[in-house]
Amino acid sequence: MIGVTMLKTYELRNYNFKLFFLLIVISSMGVIFVNGADASYTKKHIFGLVCSIIIMIFVSLIDYNTICKFWWVLYGFNCVALILVKLIGLEVNGAKRWFKIPGFGTIQPSEFAKIIMIICVAIFLEQHKDNLNTLKTLVKLAVLCAVPIFLIAIETDLSTSIDITVMLIAMIFVAGLSYRIIVTVLAILIPAIMGFLYYVDHAKNVLFLKEYQIGRIRDFLHPANAVDDTGWQQDNSVMAIGSGMLHGKGINASTGITVKDANLVPEQQTDFIFSVVGEEFGFIGCVFVIAILLLIMLQCIRMARRARNTSGMLIATGIASMICFQSFINISVATKLFPNTGLPLPFISYGLSSLLSCMIGMGLVLNIGLQRRKY
């Protein structure tokens, strides 16, 4: 038996060691990939990984229901942090997304906002599961979600705001949103997206978007005419992945010129870490990484199906959708299937905030598994 300070006792046999093992495997591979991209980040990444694993284990032993009782406190803290980072945060390339912590580095509140919003929306949906499809409830839910998403969008961090929106939509769908509402929204949304892309492609002055965001969208729509640096970055990422062929060039390949040697993909250790996977480990390595991420997502879904209550089921669903969407977008950007965005590859990309938020999410899933329903 395992005792914790939150007045909860668990059975060791209910701990999801399969998920824990998968997390250790994928995060250990992340160290190798970060080292392959830029060895100067390796020590800091290892330190961040060790701290994140310890915090994940700690969170996994805290009753998630106790955490959920303070969802309004978490929501308020989240909004305050997002407002402060806009006012006094570190500005990089016109974006204010980070707090500078002397002697430690930077921390990105929007990464932790993902986990906080999953918890908050899960509790809201549980409290309104009997009247979810009423206009009053949907308006309340929209306001609840819109405030932090708007604060993240104006940082500017459009990719993270879209990421949060997608994972919350997945949770709302699982909670029992009416198919009639879903069809109506899609009937409006799809033409709106097509119209928006046409507008960005043809308008001289595009409202609400930064110049670099406009450039990325236009480069994606017209790759042959790409002039933006991010277009070249994606081209070189595709070249790196292709050059690895089936088996890859090996860890820190010394034979021939690599993308890393020529610095053809700036900041390769973050958003374009998948290009390192392809170049050094080839097609086999890419498939293996995708398979591990898929297995992690499936374990989260398994825990969601076995959750004791609705909030646990929705939290595990939200974490699964976060891992799935971020992985899909990151890999799609690295392979030039989608426009360039700033979403890290979960558990692999360099960045303490992203790694820690993912591990906290996994800690919640592990605790939900500890309190699974008895069959």
C-alpha positions as CSV (number, residue, x, y, z in Angstrom):
1,M,0.0,0.0,0.0
2,I,1.1,3.6,-0.7
3,G,0.2,6.3,1.8
4,V,0.3,10.1,0.9
5,T,-0.2,13.3,2.7
6,M,-3.6,13.9,1.0
7,L,-5.3,11.4,3.3
8,K,-5.5,8.9,0.5
9,T,-4.3,5.3,0.3
10,Y,-3.7,3.5,-3.0
11,E,-3.0,0.0,-4.1
12,L,0.4,-0.4,-5.7
13,R,-1.0,-2.8,-8.3
14,N,-3.2,-0.1,-9.7
15,Y,-0.2,2.1,-10.6
16,N,0.1,2.3,-14.4
17,F,3.7,1.2,-14.7
18,K,3.3,0.7,-18.5
19,L,2.6,4.4,-18.9
20,F,5.4,5.3,-16.5
21,F,7.9,3.1,-18.5
22,L,6.8,4.7,-21.8
23,L,7.3,8.2,-20.3
24,I,10.8,7.2,-19.2
25,V,11.7,5.8,-22.6
26,I,10.4,8.8,-24.6
27,S,11.9,11.4,-22.3
28,S,15.3,9.6,-22.3
29,M,15.2,9.6,-26.1
30,G,14.5,13.3,-25.9
31,V,17.8,13.8,-24.1
32,I,19.6,12.0,-27.0
33,F,17.8,14.2,-29.6
34,V,18.4,17.5,-27.8
35,N,22.1,16.5,-27.5
36,G,22.1,15.7,-31.2
37,A,20.6,19.2,-32.0
38,D,22.8,21.2,-29.7
39,A,25.0,19.6,-27.0
40,S,25.2,22.9,-25.0
41,Y,21.5,22.3,-23.9
42,T,22.0,18.7,-22.7
43,K,22.9,19.3,-19.1
44,K,20.1,21.7,-18.5
45,H,17.6,19.4,-20.3
46,I,18.7,16.5,-18.1
47,F,18.3,18.6,-14.9
48,G,14.8,19.7,-16.1
49,L,13.9,16.1,-16.9
50,V,14.9,14.7,-13.5
51,C,13.0,17.5,-11.7
52,S,9.9,16.9,-14.0
53,I,9.9,13.1,-13.3
54,I,10.1,13.8,-9.5
55,I,7.2,16.2,-9.7
56,M,5.2,13.8,-11.9
57,I,5.6,11.1,-9.3
58,F,4.6,13.5,-6.5
59,V,1.5,14.6,-8.4
60,S,0.6,11.0,-9.2
61,L,0.2,10.4,-5.5
62,I,-2.0,13.4,-4.8
63,D,-5.7,12.8,-5.0
64,Y,-6.8,14.6,-8.2
65,N,-10.2,15.3,-6.6
66,T,-8.5,17.4,-4.0
67,I,-6.8,19.4,-6.7
68,C,-10.1,19.8,-8.5
69,K,-11.7,21.4,-5.4
70,F,-9.4,24.4,-6.0
71,W,-10.2,24.9,-9.7
72,W,-11.4,28.5,-9.2
73,V,-8.1,29.3,-7.4
74,L,-6.1,27.7,-10.3
75,Y,-8.2,29.6,-12.9
76,G,-7.6,32.9,-11.1
77,F,-3.9,32.2,-10.7
78,N,-3.7,31.3,-14.4
79,C,-5.3,34.5,-15.6
80,V,-3.2,36.6,-13.3
81,A,0.0,34.9,-14.5
82,L,-1.0,35.5,-18.2
83,I,-1.8,39.1,-17.5
84,L,1.6,39.7,-15.7
85,V,3.6,38.0,-18.4
86,K,2.1,40.4,-20.9
87,L,2.9,43.4,-18.7
88,I,6.4,42.6,-17.3
89,G,7.4,39.4,-19.2
90,L,10.5,38.9,-21.2
91,E,10.1,40.0,-24.8
92,V,11.6,38.0,-27.6
93,N,11.0,38.8,-31.3
94,G,7.9,40.9,-30.4
95,A,6.3,38.3,-28.2
96,K,6.0,38.4,-24.4
97,R,5.5,34.8,-23.3
98,W,8.2,34.2,-20.6
99,F,9.1,35.2,-17.1
100,K,12.9,35.6,-16.6
101,I,14.0,33.9,-13.4
102,P,17.7,34.8,-12.5
103,G,19.9,31.8,-12.2
104,F,17.2,29.5,-13.6
105,G,16.2,30.6,-17.0
106,T,12.7,31.3,-18.3
107,I,9.3,29.9,-17.5
108,Q,6.3,30.1,-19.9
109,P,2.9,30.4,-18.2
110,S,0.9,29.4,-21.3
111,E,2.4,25.9,-21.1
112,F,0.9,25.4,-17.6
113,A,-2.3,27.1,-18.7
114,K,-3.0,24.0,-20.7
115,I,-3.1,21.7,-17.7
116,I,-5.0,24.3,-15.6
117,M,-7.7,24.7,-18.3
118,I,-8.1,21.0,-18.6
119,I,-8.8,20.8,-14.9
120,C,-11.2,23.8,-14.9
121,V,-13.2,22.8,-17.9
122,A,-13.4,19.2,-16.6
123,I,-15.0,20.4,-13.4
124,F,-17.3,22.8,-15.2
125,L,-18.5,20.0,-17.6
126,E,-19.0,17.6,-14.7
127,Q,-21.1,20.2,-12.8
128,H,-23.2,20.9,-16.0
129,K,-23.4,17.4,-17.5
130,D,-27.2,17.4,-17.3
131,N,-27.7,20.7,-19.1
132,L,-24.6,20.9,-21.3
133,N,-26.5,21.5,-24.5
134,T,-28.4,24.5,-23.3
135,L,-27.5,28.0,-24.6
136,K,-26.9,29.3,-21.1
137,T,-24.4,26.6,-20.2
138,L,-22.6,26.9,-23.5
139,V,-22.3,30.7,-23.1
140,K,-20.8,30.3,-19.6
141,L,-18.4,27.7,-21.0
142,A,-17.4,29.9,-23.8
143,V,-16.6,32.8,-21.5
144,L,-14.7,30.5,-19.1
145,C,-12.5,29.4,-22.0
146,A,-12.2,32.6,-23.9
147,V,-10.5,34.7,-21.2
148,P,-7.3,32.7,-20.9
149,I,-7.2,31.8,-24.6
150,F,-7.5,35.5,-25.5
151,L,-4.7,36.4,-23.0
152,I,-2.4,33.8,-24.6
153,A,-3.3,34.9,-28.1
154,I,-2.2,38.5,-27.4
155,E,1.2,37.5,-26.1
156,T,1.4,36.7,-29.1
157,D,1.1,32.9,-28.9
158,L,-1.5,31.9,-31.5
159,S,-0.3,28.3,-31.8
160,T,-0.8,27.6,-28.1
161,S,-4.2,29.3,-28.0
162,I,-5.2,27.1,-30.9
163,D,-3.8,24.0,-29.1
164,I,-5.8,24.8,-26.0
165,T,-8.9,25.4,-28.0
166,V,-8.7,22.0,-29.8
167,M,-8.1,20.0,-26.7
168,L,-11.0,21.7,-24.9
169,I,-13.2,21.0,-27.9
170,A,-12.3,17.3,-27.6
171,M,-13.3,17.3,-23.9
172,I,-16.6,19.0,-24.6
173,F,-17.3,16.5,-27.3
174,V,-16.6,13.5,-25.0
175,A,-18.7,15.2,-22.3
176,G,-21.8,14.8,-24.5
177,L,-22.2,17.8,-26.8
178,S,-25.1,17.3,-29.1
179,Y,-24.3,16.2,-32.6
180,R,-26.7,18.8,-33.9
181,I,-24.6,21.5,-32.4
182,I,-21.4,19.9,-33.8
183,V,-22.8,19.7,-37.3
184,T,-24.0,23.3,-37.1
185,V,-20.6,24.6,-35.9
186,L,-18.7,22.6,-38.6
187,A,-21.1,24.0,-41.3
188,I,-20.1,27.5,-40.1
189,L,-16.5,26.9,-39.3
190,I,-15.2,25.2,-42.4
191,P,-16.4,27.9,-44.8
192,A,-15.1,30.5,-42.3
193,I,-11.6,29.0,-42.3
194,M,-11.6,28.8,-46.1
195,G,-12.7,32.5,-46.3
196,F,-10.1,33.5,-43.7
197,L,-7.3,31.8,-45.7
198,Y,-8.5,33.6,-48.9
199,Y,-8.5,36.9,-47.0
200,V,-5.0,36.4,-45.7
201,D,-3.8,35.4,-49.1
202,H,-5.2,38.4,-50.9
203,A,-5.6,41.3,-48.4
204,K,-2.8,44.0,-48.3
205,N,-3.3,44.7,-44.6
206,V,-4.5,41.7,-42.5
207,L,-6.2,42.5,-39.2
208,F,-5.3,40.7,-36.0
209,L,-2.2,38.9,-37.4
210,K,1.5,39.8,-37.1
211,E,3.6,40.1,-40.3
212,Y,5.4,36.9,-39.6
213,Q,2.1,35.0,-39.1
214,I,0.9,36.3,-42.5
215,G,4.2,35.2,-44.1
216,R,3.9,31.7,-42.7
217,I,0.4,31.2,-44.0
218,R,1.2,32.6,-47.4
219,D,4.4,30.5,-47.6
220,F,2.3,27.4,-46.8
221,L,-0.3,28.3,-49.5
222,H,2.3,29.0,-52.1
223,P,5.5,27.0,-51.2
224,A,7.1,27.7,-54.5
225,N,7.1,31.4,-53.8
226,A,8.2,31.2,-50.2
227,V,10.5,34.1,-49.2
228,D,10.0,34.0,-45.4
229,D,12.8,32.5,-43.3
230,T,10.4,29.9,-41.8
231,G,9.7,28.5,-45.3
232,W,13.4,27.8,-45.7
233,Q,13.5,26.3,-42.2
234,Q,10.8,23.8,-43.1
235,D,12.5,23.0,-46.4
236,N,15.7,22.2,-44.6
237,S,13.9,20.2,-41.9
238,V,12.4,18.0,-44.7
239,M,15.8,17.7,-46.2
240,A,17.3,16.6,-42.9
241,I,14.6,14.0,-42.4
242,G,14.9,12.6,-45.9
243,S,18.7,12.5,-45.7
244,G,18.4,10.0,-42.8
245,M,16.7,7.5,-45.1
246,L,15.9,4.2,-43.5
247,H,18.4,3.8,-40.7
248,G,19.7,7.4,-40.2
249,K,23.2,8.7,-40.0
250,G,23.7,7.7,-36.4
251,I,24.0,9.7,-33.1
252,N,26.0,12.9,-33.7
253,A,26.9,11.7,-37.1
254,S,30.4,12.7,-38.2
255,T,30.4,11.4,-41.7
256,G,29.3,14.0,-44.3
257,I,27.7,17.4,-43.7
258,T,24.6,17.4,-41.5
259,V,21.9,19.9,-41.1
260,K,23.2,20.6,-37.6
261,D,26.7,21.2,-38.9
262,A,25.5,23.8,-41.4
263,N,23.0,25.3,-39.0
264,L,20.3,25.1,-41.6
265,V,17.5,24.7,-39.0
266,P,17.8,27.4,-36.3
267,E,16.7,26.4,-32.8
268,Q,16.5,22.8,-34.0
269,Q,16.3,21.5,-30.4
270,T,12.8,23.0,-29.9
271,D,10.1,23.1,-32.5
272,F,12.1,21.2,-35.1
273,I,13.5,18.4,-33.0
274,F,11.8,15.8,-35.2
275,S,14.3,16.7,-38.0
276,V,17.0,15.5,-35.6
277,V,15.1,12.2,-35.2
278,G,14.8,11.7,-39.0
279,E,18.4,12.6,-39.7
280,E,20.1,10.6,-37.0
281,F,17.7,7.7,-36.7
282,G,16.0,7.6,-40.1
283,F,12.6,6.3,-40.9
284,I,12.8,3.6,-38.3
285,G,13.5,6.1,-35.6
286,C,10.7,8.4,-36.7
287,V,8.2,5.5,-36.6
288,F,9.4,4.4,-33.2
289,V,9.0,7.9,-31.7
290,I,5.5,8.2,-33.2
291,A,4.6,4.7,-31.9
292,I,5.7,5.6,-28.3
293,L,3.7,8.8,-28.4
294,L,0.7,6.9,-29.7
295,L,1.0,4.3,-26.9
296,I,1.1,7.1,-24.3
297,M,-2.0,8.6,-25.8
298,L,-3.8,5.2,-25.8
299,Q,-2.8,4.7,-22.1
300,C,-4.4,8.1,-21.3
301,I,-7.6,7.0,-23.1
302,R,-7.5,3.7,-21.2
303,M,-7.3,5.6,-17.9
304,A,-10.1,7.9,-19.0
305,R,-12.4,4.9,-19.7
306,R,-11.6,3.5,-16.2
307,A,-11.9,6.7,-14.3
308,R,-14.1,6.8,-11.2
309,N,-16.0,10.0,-12.1
310,T,-16.7,12.3,-14.9
311,S,-14.0,14.8,-14.0
312,G,-11.3,12.1,-14.0
313,M,-12.5,10.8,-17.3
314,L,-12.4,14.3,-18.8
315,I,-9.0,15.3,-17.4
316,A,-7.5,12.1,-18.9
317,T,-9.2,12.9,-22.2
318,G,-7.9,16.4,-22.2
319,I,-4.3,15.2,-21.5
320,A,-4.6,12.6,-24.3
321,S,-5.9,15.2,-26.8
322,M,-3.0,17.6,-25.8
323,I,-0.4,14.9,-26.5
324,C,-2.1,13.9,-29.7
325,F,-2.6,17.3,-31.2
326,Q,0.8,18.7,-30.2
327,S,2.6,15.7,-31.6
328,F,0.6,15.8,-34.8
329,I,1.1,19.5,-35.4
330,N,4.8,19.4,-34.5
331,I,5.6,16.5,-36.8
332,S,3.4,18.0,-39.5
333,V,5.3,21.3,-39.3
334,A,8.7,19.5,-39.4
335,T,7.6,17.6,-42.5
336,K,6.0,20.8,-44.1
337,L,2.5,19.4,-44.1
338,F,1.3,22.4,-42.0
339,P,2.4,26.1,-41.7
340,N,5.2,26.8,-39.3
341,T,4.0,27.1,-35.7
342,G,5.6,27.1,-32.3
343,L,4.4,23.9,-30.7
344,P,7.0,21.6,-29.0
345,L,7.0,17.9,-29.4
346,P,5.8,16.5,-26.1
347,F,8.5,15.0,-23.8
348,I,11.2,15.4,-26.5
349,S,11.6,19.1,-27.4
350,Y,13.9,21.2,-25.3
351,G,12.1,23.5,-22.9
352,L,11.5,23.1,-19.2
353,S,8.0,24.6,-19.1
354,S,6.7,22.3,-21.8
355,L,8.4,19.2,-20.3
356,L,7.2,20.0,-16.8
357,S,3.6,20.7,-17.9
358,C,3.4,17.4,-19.8
359,M,4.8,15.5,-16.8
360,I,2.3,17.2,-14.5
361,G,-0.5,16.1,-16.8
362,M,0.9,12.6,-16.8
363,G,1.0,12.7,-13.0
364,L,-2.8,13.5,-13.0
365,V,-3.5,10.6,-15.4
366,L,-1.5,8.2,-13.2
367,N,-3.5,9.3,-10.2
368,I,-6.7,8.8,-12.1
369,G,-5.5,5.3,-12.8
370,L,-4.8,4.7,-9.2
371,Q,-8.4,5.4,-8.4
372,R,-9.9,3.4,-11.3
373,R,-13.3,1.8,-11.1
374,K,-13.5,-1.8,-9.9
375,Y,-15.0,-4.2,-12.4
